[in-house]
Amino acid sequence: GGTDGSVYFVSYWYPQMAVYDDLGGWQTDPYLGNAEFYMGWGDYEVLLTVPAGWLIGATGELLNANAVLTPRIRGRLDGLRDDPVARGGGTVHVVEEGDRGAGRATQRGSSGRLTWHYRAHNVRDFAWGASSEYLWDAALAPVGDGDGDGRPDSAVVHTLYRPDRVSWAWDQSARYARHSLQFLSKELWSYPYPQVTAVDGPTSCGGMEYPMITCIGGPRDTLSLYSVTVHELGHMWFPMQVGSNETRHSWQDEGLTRFNQAQAMRDFFPGYDLEAIVRDSYLSLARTGGETALMRHGDRYPVDSPAFGVASYQKMSTILSMLRGLLGDEMFWRAYREYGRRWIGGHPTPLDFWRTFEDMSGEDLGWFWRTWFYETWTLDHAIDTVTARGSETVIVVSDLGRAPMPARLVIRRADGTIESREVPVTTWLAGATRFEFTVPTLPAISSVELDPGHLFPDIDRRNDRWPR
């Protein structure tokens, strides 16, 4: 939260009851500025008194629009679900530049003040932002059939921003938020709340999530504003619904949201590969030996080091990409969604995350969890030699790293045929460091490559291809 003198954002101001869980009792870890929060859920009824003419974005639903907004502005909001622009996926301008101020956007109030009344059910916090300069856009985001009545549901999207933020793409913010909610509701499960709000906040906000609202500071451009919008709104699933202990296991919140963000960005910006960017960020630190394992309290990472951010965001997102490559798309998404659905309204531990994937896949993945969560081992498979011996060619694959993973090989031949082979992970788990494939020499082999799709984060791609 904070202010820049033009907008105010108020967060972490409402008293919180500490979580009591059945594993660790009362969770009273203080906030130290690195790891975030572990919260329960509650119902909030909040009255906010601000100067007339100011607009508010907040957690929950506004209950007294008639008392604080003028009939014209109220009419635009009330008619949103029947507005052909909104129904067609467009943005409705609720408060435009000429509408601002007391008597135009808001009522004049008593003694120049108005009290806004909000109610929020089953949320873990309450936050709000306000300014006399805000413009107000709105849209409708289809979020699937969350209530199971057979009819598609929609949530209202609100964005509030200052006119000079148009140069930072804020005039597109409602479209960005709409796509974020629609995509994530389809990719994960239906967004359950009636509205979501993104407010232009002080630069100190950066991007920060709260129930039904996010504060986004600048400066931004098109890519950056969409990126932070979809990431912060992605937190409406993790941890707003699936309430992991962010303080102790930040990856359980941030890493999952980074992965979800990457899926949405690929959909919104075709060809944009955030998964590759975060994988390269993880690999850059891993090559220096500066990593810290994921299974560490969020406040106990080295100071003045990127280790916390890489582990919690980039490496965990990469781990999910690896799991998808390991299990296949269909099984991965079944298990991932099942984890979320099992723990909506609950407090899952890392063990619950791992067990869900094992339950759904029927596989013992203990070697995977040990490698990627408890250690900082790196993966380095290599094509050692490709040697023709008459009618047969021997391909030797070496395991040069400490992280065991299947080694998937693609052989391309001069006639255009492509063959796939795999060294199972059990080979490396049994202690071997080399594995030989014997294949026909003809048709002539033009290339041999390990993991051409880059499903797994090999630390040295230079030795993954023959000929070099």
N, C-alpha and C positions, 0 to 999 in steps of 0.2 A: 504494500500500500504506500501511501504518501501523497504529495501534492507538488505541482510545479507552479502553483499560484493561479492556474487556470482551471485545472480539473483536480478533483480530490477522489482518492480511492481508499476505502477503509476496510481493512481485513485483520483477522486475528485479534479482534477487539471484544468478541463475545466470549464469556467464560466457557471453558470446555471441561466436561467430566472425563477424567482419565479412563482409558479402556482397561477393563478387567478381563483377561482371557484365561482359558483353562490350562494354559501351558506355563505362563510366567506370572500369573497374578496381576497386580496393578502395574500398568505400564506408565512409568513416570519419567522417562528419559526427557531431559530438557531440550528445547530447540537451540542449537548452537550455530545455525546459519548454513550448515552443509546438508546433512540429511533432513528430510522433511517430516511429515507428521503421521501419527497413528491415532485415528479418531473413531468414535462410535457414531451412531445416528440418532437423530432426534427430530422433533417438530418445532418449528419456529414461528412466532407471531411477533412482528417487528413494526414499530411506528417510527418513521424518520421525519423530523421536522427540518425543512430547509427553506431558504428564501424563495418566494414566488418567482417564477421564470426559470428556475433551475430544473433540469431533467435528471432523473435517477435511473440507473440500471442496477438490478439487485438479484440475489437469490430469491426464488419463489415467484408467486403470482401477485400482481397488483390488484388489491381488492376494492379500492375506492377511486377508480379512474374518474368517475363522475365528479368527485369532490376536488380533484387536482388538475384535471385536463379540461381544456375548452371543448365545447360540443364538436367543433370541426375536427380537432385532433382525435377525440374519442371516436368519432364516426369512422375515421380512417382505420383505427385499430379494430373497432367492432365489426367492420365490414371486410376485414382481411381475408377471412375464409371464403368469402363470396367474390372477392376482387378478381377479375379475369387476369390481371397481371400476376398476382400472387399465385393463383391456381395454375398458371402456365409456367411457373418456376421463376418468375421475375421478382424484382425488388420494388417495394412500395415505399415512397418517401413520406414518412409519417410527419416529421417536422423538417421542413426545408429552411433555408437561410432566412427567408422573409417571415417565417412563422415564429421565430424565437422570441422569448420574453413573456413577462406577465401580461395576461389579457389576450395573448395570441396563442402561445403554446400551452400555458398553464392558466389556471384561474388566478385572480389577483390575491386571494387569500385574506386572512385576518392579520392585520398589522404587518402585511407584506410577507407572511409566511404560510406555508402549506405543509400538512402532515400526510405523508404517503404511508399506506398500510399494506404490508406484505405478509404473506403466509407461505410457508414451505413445509412439506411433509417428507419425513424419512430422508433427511440430508445430514451431512456430517459437519456443516459449518454454515455461516451466513456472512456474505460480503456484499459491498455495494460501492458504486461510484457515482459522482454527481458533478455537474458543471452547468454554468449559465450559457456556455458557448456550444453545447452539443447540437448536432443534427441527429436525426433519428430515422433509421431505415429499418424495414421489416420484410420478412419473407416467410414462406411456409416450406418446411422440410419434410418430405415423406419419410416416415421412420418404420414402416412395416406394420404388421398387425400385432402390436404389443399386448393388447388386452384380450386377444383370442376371440374377438366377436365376429371374425370373418371379414371385417371391413378395414381397409388400410387406414392407419393413423397418420397424423402429421403434428409436428411441434412447431411453435412459432419461434422464429429467429429474430432477435433484435440486435442492432449494432448502433452504438452512439459514438460520435466522433466530431472533432472540430473541423471547420471548413478548410483550413490550411492543410489538413491531413489528406486531402484528396490527392495531393502530389505524392503521398505515400501509399496510394492505391486503396485508401479507406472507403472510397465510393463503391468499391467492389466487395467490401467486407461481408455484406449480407449474403452475396452470392457464394463467397468462400465458406462461410459458416453453414449455409444451406447444403452445399455439396458435402462438407465434412460430416454433418449429421446423417445425411442420406446414405453416404457410402459406408460409414462405420456401422449404421444400423443394419445394413445388408450383410456386411462382412462379419460382424460379430453377433449382435442381437439388438432388438428394437430399443431405441432410446426411450426411457420410461417417463421422463419429466415433461411438463406441458410447454416449457419454453427454454431457450438458451440465449444468453446475452454476451456480446463481446464489446468491451468499452475501450476506447482510446484513453490510455492512462499516462501518468508520468513516466519518463524514461526509466526510472528506477523499477517500474513494474516488470520490465523485460517482457516475459510472458509467464503468467502464473494462473493456475487453475483454482477454482472454487466451485461449489455446487451451483450448477446452472449459469455460471458467469465466469468469464476470464478477463483479466486486465492485461492489455498489450501496450507496451511502450515502444517508442520509435528510436531512430528513423527506420523506415521499411521501404521495400520495393515490392513488386508483384509477387515474386517468388518467396521472399522473406515473410510477407504478411500472410500468404496462404499457408506457408510452412508452420509458422507459430500458431496460427488459428487452428489448423487441424490437429496439431500436437496437443494444445491445451484443451480443446474440446474432446480429444481422445481420452483425456483423463476423466471424462464423465463416466467412462466404463471402469477404468483402473486408475485411481482407487475409489472413486465416488460410489461405485456399486460393489466392487470386489475389494474389500477393505483390508489389504495386506498391511503389514507393519513397515511403512516406508522408512522409518528411522533406522531400523536394523537391516532391512533388505531393500535398499532403494531400487535395485534392478527389477524387483517384482512389480514395480509400478512404472518406473521410467523406461526400462528396457522394453517392456511389452508395448508401451505407448509409442516409443520410437519406431518399433516394427510396424505397428498399425498405421502410423503416420506415413511410413514408406509406401505402404500399399495404396493409401489414398493419393499420395503425390504422383505415383505412377499412373493412376487413373485420371487425375486432373491435368497432369502435364505428360502426355504420352512420350515415352522415351526417357523420361527423367528417372534415374536409378539411384534413389537414396540408399538402398541396401548396399550398393557397391561403395558409396561414399563412406558409410559408417563402417563397413568392413575394412576399408583402407585405413580409416582412422585408428581402428583397433590394431591392425597389423603394424602401423607406423610405431606405435608405442611398444608393441610386443617385440619388435626387432631391436629395440634399445635395452630390453630387459627391465623396463621401468614399470611393468604391470603390478597390480595388486589383485588378489583373487576376489571373486564376487562375494563369497561367504564371509563378509566382514561387516561389522557395524558401520553404518554410513558416516559416523563422525570419527572413525578411526583409520581413515586413509591418510597417506602422507600429505602434509601441507605443501603448498606451492608446487603441486604436481597435478597433471591431468589424469592421474590414476582413477580417481573417483568417477569422473565423468565418463571416461572410456569404459570402465567396468560396468557402471550402472546403466548407461545409455547404449553405447556403441557395441560393446562386446555382447551384451544380452540380446540386443536386436539381431546380431550376427548368429548367436546361438539358436534363436528361433528360425532363422533362415536355414541353418544346418539341420535342425530337426525336420523341417519341411523337406529338405533334400534327402534325409535319411529315411523318413517314413513314407514319403510320397504326399502329394498335395491333398488327396482326399482324406487319408488317415490323419494327417497333421491337423487339418481344419476341424475335423470331427472332434479330436482330442482337445484342441485349443478352445473351441466354443464350449465344450463340455466342462472344462475347468472353470470358465466364467460362470456358466449357468449353475454349477454346483455351489458356487461360493458367492452368489449375489446376496448381499446382506450379511455376509460372514467375514471371518478373519483368517484366510488361508495362510499356512506356513509354506516355506519352500517344499517340504515333504508332500504337501497336498498337491502342489503344482506337479511334482515329479510323478506321484502316484496316479494322477489322472491320466497322464500320457502312457504310463505302463498298463493301467487298467484297459484303456481303449485300444492300445496296439497289441496287447498280449505279449510284449517283449520286456525282458529284463534289461533296463538301460542304465544300470548302476555304473558301468564303466564310463558312460557318457556324462552323467551328473558329476562323478568324481573328477573327471578330466577338466571339464569346462567351468565348474563352479568352485571347486576347492583348490585347484591348482592353477598355475600360470604356464603350463606346458604348451608348447607350440607344435603345429602340424607341419611336417615337411616330407612329403612323398617325392620321389624322384624316379625318372626312367634312367636306370643305370646303364644298361647296354641293350642293343638290338643287334643280334648276331645271326646271320644266315648260315645254316648248316645243311647244305644240299636242299632237299625239298621242304625242310622245316626251318623256321626262324624262332630263336629263343629271345624273349623279351624279359628282362630282369627289372623288377620294381623294387626299390629300396625304401625303407622307412628310416629317415634321418632325424626325425624329431621325436619328442616324447609323447605327443598326443595321439592315441590310437583312433583311427577312423578308417572306414572302408576306402580302398583305393580303386577308383573307377577309371577304366582305361578305354579310350576310343582309338581304333585302328582304321586308318583310311588307306584305301588301295588305289592303284593307278586306274582301275576300271570304274572308279566311283563308288564302289561298295564300302560300307561302313560296318565295322564290327565292334561290339562292346564286350568288355570283360570286367570282372571285379575281384579284387583281393578282399575276402571278408575280414571284418575287424578281428575275428577270432584268431586269425593268423598272427597278428601283432600282439594280441593279448597273451598268446601262448609263448611269446618271447622271441619269435623270428624277427629278423630285420631285412630279409630279402625274400622275394617270391618270384618264381619263374613261370612264364606262360610259354607254351609251345604252340605255334600257329603255322599254317602252310606258308611257304615262301611266296607262292604265286596265287593270284595276281600280285605283282610287285607292291610292296608296302611303301606308300609315299610319306606317311607320317604316323606317329604314335603320340597320343596326348593324354595326360592325366586330367580328369575333371575339367573338360573344356567349358562347361557352364559355370565354373567357379562357385559351385554349391558349398564348398568347404574352404575355409580361410587358410590356404597353404602359404607359409611364410616366405617361400622362395619359388616363384613361378618360373624362374630361368631354367630350372632342371626338370620341368614338367613336360617337356616336349622333345621329341626326336624327329628329325635331326635338330640339333641345337640351333 
